[in-house]
Amino acid sequence: MTIRRSTDAAPAPVRLSGAVMTHPSRSSAARRLAELDPAGRVQVVTDPEPDGPPTALRSAALAWQSVGPEATHHLVLQDDVVLAEGFYPYAERVAAAVRHEAVAFYAGWEGRTGAAVRLAALAGREWTYAVEEHTPCLALMLPAEVARGYPAFAAEHGNGWPYDVVMQRYLNSLGVPIRVSVPGTVDHSEVPSIAGNSTHGWRQAAVFTSRAAEPAAYDCAQFAVVPFYQYGDARTAIRRRAQEQWAYIETERYLRRLGLAEHCRTALAAADTAKLPGQVAQGVWETAFAMGVVVARVSGEAPAVKTLRTVMDSLGPGGLCEDYTAEELRELIPPIRDLAMTAFGEGHRAEPAGAPPAQGPRLAVTGGDGGFGRQLAGLLGDFGYRSTHVPAPVDAGQLDDTACMVHLGDPTSGAGPLSEVLSAAQKASVVRFVHVSSAAVYRGEDDDHLVTESSVSEPPADPEAAAWWQQEEQCRRWGAENGVVVQVLRSAEVVGAGVLTEGAAARSMLRAWTRRPLPLDRSRRHQVLDHRDLAGAVHAVLSAAPRQPVLNVASEVYGEEELAELVALLARRTPWEETPGSGVRQGIMATGLIESELEWRPSAPVVGGLRALAQWLACDIHDPVTGLPQTGGDPVIGLPQTGGDPLAGLLQNGSDV
């Protein structure tokens, strides 16, 4: 965690303006919110197309256009909020103290930023910076000049994306950090969402206070590690430096890297979980245990029991609100809270020792510079490889002592980059080379029957298939000429964060996020490969004698309608347009060879990979905010360490950089 300290000696006078954005059907509620401002500075802005598609983008543009001519700061509220007592004077004092930052007064219990708010509350902090995801826009205050620039940015770059995603990209483009109040001084009411968000279930603040008191300080916590419980899964956000993208891994993997996974499992087995479904108990336990580990290293002291109870009241609903009704969640809150409090205590007392140093061969991953290459290297590291991602341009000096290479193919880059990779591998005396190719090599084959590794034995007629084939051939020729074992993995469309190539799932997700209709050919079928299953397949290949030169690998087959329903569930529902017989067909790969030869089986929950893809496309492909302080380059908690405290880098003083 890094602390960013306010540089203002004393709060400066500010001139606040504001708006409540609303729909005509809720204008009376919006007027009541505006009238709570004793200075009368808040106006009501109504959706100009109330009968149009449900979106907050239209009224948001008008709300941010309504900055007062003399204002120094502008506050925009949505109409379905509850304000803490004294909220408007409180917002004015905050604006005076942190004049150049965005301030969110609400963070939902279901989001990553809500998880950071929980950590901050447990660590005794009054402010935290938002986690890169999407801006908490329910109650947001911006410096006036920043506010005035949003409508033009949204008009140019909105393209149908959700309002909170567009705002995140806008603030990132300016280097404006988003601080969040802890506890929140705005909560969500329980009226249905007009913007189309009711499918997200019961939504409330992660932590809320009904009275907006004067903050004791404005120092702001920036956590480098944030365990969170979302969509029923325990995951952890980690980042090495403030200027880098966040990475998201399973919390069990994170605890394994700290040498605490077995401790966590043993303690869970001894806990009373009789009142909860097994999967819920495990997800809650892992999350709260990891929170205890982080808070112990941040503050040293255990939080007050009352604070811990309040924080853990929101953990379960935040992780389960899309799968359970509000009534069901209210019944689950007490047993989840009690289990989470016990798990937090176990984690707080735990002593991380760090995972044993990797003993496997040194392995380099090349390609996938958009993010997936580094992710794959991390997944392979969990199998025991001393793995690293080497971005382009690759040279032999970066491959010292490298025994194995895994290259993520990309024919759109041309033959040059692959030639550089192969040349560097030859100079570094690499002995095994795995080229990750694509099922696209089977384009032109009917998808009503299976294709095997021998179905394509010469350059395909389809141009895209031919491009993938040519990369495979380039690797095979190089291996034969240099005495290096080369094996090709023909991968179905990879689903997960930082996808390799744009396939049917990615295209559909993008269309859904940007409110475009999905073309639908009900006769088509598509194969996908979870990113974790790809890592498992690479490990299976490298763990066995190299007997097969080509292996097909896939996790699941979906009909196009089935895939469209998943896109609607995981991203956004948009209309379908029937397009029978459209597009080039692609054969469905048989995976019997890798299953029989290497005993590999897909094991990852593929819906989790599809969800990670959807979230990455919406929330993680924008550049990270540049306004936060650097963390000094130290490794962040959660990455394998070469020695010393495995938690080094968690708590750093931002004033030193």
Secondary structure as the mmCIF struct_conf table of DSSP 4:
data_model
#
loop_
_struct_conf.conf_type_id
_struct_conf.id
_struct_conf.beg_label_comp_id
_struct_conf.beg_label_asym_id
_struct_conf.beg_label_seq_id
_struct_conf.end_label_comp_id
_struct_conf.end_label_asym_id
_struct_conf.end_label_seq_id
STRN STRN1 THR A 2 ARG A 4
HELX_LH_PP_P HELX_LH_PP_P1 ARG A 5 SER A 6
BEND BEND1 ALA A 9 ALA A 10
HELX_LH_PP_P HELX_LH_PP_P2 PRO A 11 PRO A 13
STRN STRN2 LEU A 16 THR A 22
HELX_RH_3T_P HELX_RH_3T_P1 PRO A 24 ARG A 26
HELX_RH_AL_P HELX_RH_AL_P1 SER A 27 GLU A 35
TURN_TY1_P TURN_TY1_P1 LEU A 36 LEU A 36
TURN_TY1_P TURN_TY1_P2 PRO A 38 ALA A 39
STRN STRN3 VAL A 42 THR A 46
BEND BEND2 PRO A 48 PRO A 48
TURN_TY1_P TURN_TY1_P3 PRO A 50 ASP A 51
BEND BEND3 GLY A 52 PRO A 54
BEND BEND4 ALA A 56 ALA A 56
HELX_RH_AL_P HELX_RH_AL_P2 LEU A 57 GLN A 65
TURN_TY1_P TURN_TY1_P4 SER A 66 SER A 66
TURN_TY1_P TURN_TY1_P5 PRO A 69 GLU A 70
BEND BEND5 THR A 72 THR A 72
STRN STRN4 HIS A 73 GLN A 78
BEND BEND6 ASP A 79 ASP A 80
STRN STRN5 VAL A 81 LEU A 83
HELX_LH_PP_P HELX_LH_PP_P3 ALA A 84 ALA A 84
STRN STRN6 GLU A 85 GLU A 85
TURN_TY1_P TURN_TY1_P6 GLY A 86 GLY A 86
HELX_RH_AL_P HELX_RH_AL_P3 PHE A 87 ALA A 97
BEND BEND7 VAL A 98 VAL A 98
TURN_TY1_P TURN_TY1_P7 ARG A 99 HIS A 100
BEND BEND8 GLU A 101 GLU A 101
STRN STRN7 ALA A 102 ALA A 104
BEND BEND9 PHE A 105 PHE A 105
STRN STRN8 GLY A 108 GLY A 108
TURN_TY1_P TURN_TY1_P8 TRP A 109 GLU A 110
BEND BEND10 GLY A 111 GLY A 111
HELX_RH_AL_P HELX_RH_AL_P4 ARG A 112 LEU A 122
TURN_TY1_P TURN_TY1_P9 ALA A 123 GLY A 124
BEND BEND11 GLU A 126 GLU A 126
STRN STRN9 TRP A 127 TYR A 129
HELX_LH_PP_P HELX_LH_PP_P4 ALA A 130 VAL A 131
BEND BEND12 GLU A 132 GLU A 133
BEND BEND13 LEU A 138 LEU A 138
STRN STRN10 ALA A 139 PRO A 143
HELX_RH_AL_P HELX_RH_AL_P5 ALA A 144 HIS A 157
TURN_TY1_P TURN_TY1_P10 ASN A 159 GLY A 160
HELX_RH_AL_P HELX_RH_AL_P6 TYR A 163 LEU A 174
TURN_TY1_P TURN_TY1_P11 GLY A 175 GLY A 175
STRN STRN11 ILE A 178 SER A 181
BEND BEND14 VAL A 182 PRO A 183
STRN STRN12 GLY A 184 GLY A 184
BEND BEND15 THR A 185 THR A 185
STRN STRN13 VAL A 186 HIS A 188
BEND BEND16 GLU A 190 VAL A 191
HELX_LH_PP_P HELX_LH_PP_P5 PRO A 192 SER A 193
BEND BEND17 ILE A 194 GLY A 196
HELX_RH_3T_P HELX_RH_3T_P2 SER A 198 HIS A 200
BEND BEND18 TRP A 202 TRP A 202
STRN STRN14 ALA A 205 ALA A 205
BEND BEND19 ALA A 206 VAL A 207
STRN STRN15 PHE A 208 PHE A 208
BEND BEND20 SER A 210 SER A 210
STRN STRN16 ARG A 211 ARG A 211
HELX_LH_PP_P HELX_LH_PP_P6 ALA A 213 PRO A 215
BEND BEND21 ALA A 216 ALA A 216
STRN STRN17 CYS A 220 GLN A 222
BEND BEND22 ALA A 224 ALA A 224
STRN STRN18 VAL A 225 GLN A 230
TURN_TY1_P TURN_TY1_P12 TYR A 231 GLY A 232
STRN STRN19 ASP A 233 ILE A 238
BEND BEND23 ARG A 240 ARG A 241
TURN_TY1_P TURN_TY1_P13 ALA A 242 GLN A 243
BEND BEND24 GLU A 244 GLU A 244
HELX_LH_PP_P HELX_LH_PP_P7 GLN A 245 TRP A 246
STRN STRN20 ALA A 247 GLU A 250
HELX_RH_AL_P HELX_RH_AL_P7 THR A 251 ARG A 257
TURN_TY1_P TURN_TY1_P14 LEU A 258 GLY A 259
HELX_RH_AL_P HELX_RH_AL_P8 ALA A 261 ALA A 270
BEND BEND25 ALA A 271 ALA A 271
TURN_TY1_P TURN_TY1_P15 ALA A 274 LYS A 275
BEND BEND26 LEU A 276 LEU A 276
HELX_RH_AL_P HELX_RH_AL_P9 GLY A 278 VAL A 298
TURN_TY1_P TURN_TY1_P16 SER A 299 SER A 299
BEND BEND27 GLY A 300 GLU A 301
HELX_LH_PP_P HELX_LH_PP_P8 ALA A 302 ALA A 304
HELX_RH_AL_P HELX_RH_AL_P10 VAL A 305 ASP A 313
TURN_TY1_P TURN_TY1_P17 SER A 314 SER A 314
HELX_RH_AL_P HELX_RH_AL_P11 LEU A 315 LEU A 320
TURN_TY1_P TURN_TY1_P18 CYS A 321 ASP A 323
BEND BEND28 TYR A 324 TYR A 324
HELX_RH_AL_P HELX_RH_AL_P12 ALA A 326 ARG A 349
HELX_LH_PP_P HELX_LH_PP_P9 ALA A 355 ALA A 358
BEND BEND29 GLY A 360 GLY A 360
STRN STRN21 ARG A 362 THR A 366
BEND BEND30 GLY A 367 GLY A 367
TURN_TY1_P TURN_TY1_P19 ASP A 369 GLY A 371
HELX_RH_AL_P HELX_RH_AL_P13 PHE A 372 GLY A 381
TURN_TY1_P TURN_TY1_P20 ASP A 382 GLY A 384
STRN STRN22 ARG A 386 VAL A 390
HELX_LH_PP_P HELX_LH_PP_P10 PRO A 391 PRO A 391
BEND BEND31 ALA A 392 PRO A 393
HELX_LH_PP_P HELX_LH_PP_P11 VAL A 394 VAL A 394
HELX_RH_3T_P HELX_RH_3T_P3 ALA A 396 LEU A 399
TURN_TY1_P TURN_TY1_P21 ASP A 400 ASP A 401
STRN STRN23 CYS A 404 LEU A 408
HELX_RH_3T_P HELX_RH_3T_P4 PRO A 411 SER A 413
HELX_RH_AL_P HELX_RH_AL_P14 ALA A 415 LYS A 427
TURN_TY1_P TURN_TY1_P22 ALA A 428 SER A 429
STRN STRN24 ARG A 432 SER A 438
HELX_RH_3T_P HELX_RH_3T_P5 ALA A 439 TYR A 442
STRN STRN25 ARG A 443 ARG A 443
TURN_TY1_P TURN_TY1_P23 GLY A 444 GLY A 444
BEND BEND32 GLU A 445 GLU A 445
TURN_TY1_P TURN_TY1_P24 ASP A 447 ASP A 448
BEND BEND33 HIS A 449 HIS A 449
STRN STRN26 LEU A 450 VAL A 451
TURN_TY1_P TURN_TY1_P25 GLU A 453 SER A 454
BEND BEND34 SER A 455 SER A 455
BEND BEND35 GLU A 458 GLU A 458
BEND BEND36 ALA A 461 ASP A 462
HELX_RH_AL_P HELX_RH_AL_P15 PRO A 463 ASN A 482
TURN_TY1_P TURN_TY1_P26 GLY A 483 GLY A 483
STRN STRN27 VAL A 485 SER A 491
HELX_LH_PP_P HELX_LH_PP_P12 ALA A 492 ALA A 492
STRN STRN28 GLU A 493 VAL A 495
BEND BEND37 GLY A 496 GLY A 498
BEND BEND38 LEU A 500 THR A 501
HELX_RH_AL_P HELX_RH_AL_P16 ALA A 504 TRP A 513
TURN_TY1_P TURN_TY1_P27 THR A 514 ARG A 515
HELX_LH_PP_P HELX_LH_PP_P13 ARG A 516 PRO A 517
STRN STRN29 LEU A 518 LEU A 520
TURN_TY1_P TURN_TY1_P28 ARG A 522 SER A 523
STRN STRN30 ARG A 525 ASP A 530
HELX_RH_AL_P HELX_RH_AL_P17 HIS A 531 LEU A 542
TURN_TY1_P TURN_TY1_P29 SER A 543 SER A 543
BEND BEND39 ALA A 544 ALA A 544
BEND BEND40 PRO A 549 PRO A 549
STRN STRN31 VAL A 550 VAL A 553
BEND BEND41 SER A 555 SER A 555
STRN STRN32 GLU A 556 GLY A 559
HELX_RH_AL_P HELX_RH_AL_P18 GLU A 560 LEU A 570
TURN_TY1_P TURN_TY1_P30 ALA A 571 ALA A 571
STRN STRN33 TRP A 576 GLU A 578
TURN_TY1_P TURN_TY1_P31 PRO A 580 GLY A 581
BEND BEND42 GLY A 583 GLY A 583
STRN STRN34 GLN A 586 GLN A 586
HELX_LH_PP_P HELX_LH_PP_P14 GLY A 587 GLY A 587
STRN STRN35 ILE A 588 MET A 589
HELX_LH_PP_P HELX_LH_PP_P15 ALA A 590 ALA A 590
HELX_RH_AL_P HELX_RH_AL_P19 GLY A 592 LEU A 598
BEND BEND43 ALA A 604 ALA A 604
HELX_RH_AL_P HELX_RH_AL_P20 VAL A 606 GLN A 615
HELX_RH_PI_P HELX_RH_PI_P1 TRP A 616 ASP A 620
BEND BEND44 ILE A 621 HIS A 622
HELX_LH_PP_P HELX_LH_PP_P16 ASP A 623 VAL A 625
BEND BEND45 THR A 626 LEU A 628
HELX_LH_PP_P HELX_LH_PP_P17 PRO A 629 GLN A 630
TURN_TY1_P TURN_TY1_P32 GLY A 632 GLY A 633
HELX_LH_PP_P HELX_LH_PP_P18 ASP A 634 VAL A 636
TURN_TY1_P TURN_TY1_P33 ILE A 637 GLY A 638
BEND BEND46 LEU A 639 LEU A 639
BEND BEND47 THR A 642 GLY A 644
TURN_TY1_P TURN_TY1_P34 PRO A 646 GLY A 649
BEND BEND48 LEU A 650 LEU A 651
STRN STRN36 GLN A 652 ASN A 653
HELX_RH_3T_P HELX_RH_3T_P6 GLY A 654 ASP A 656
#
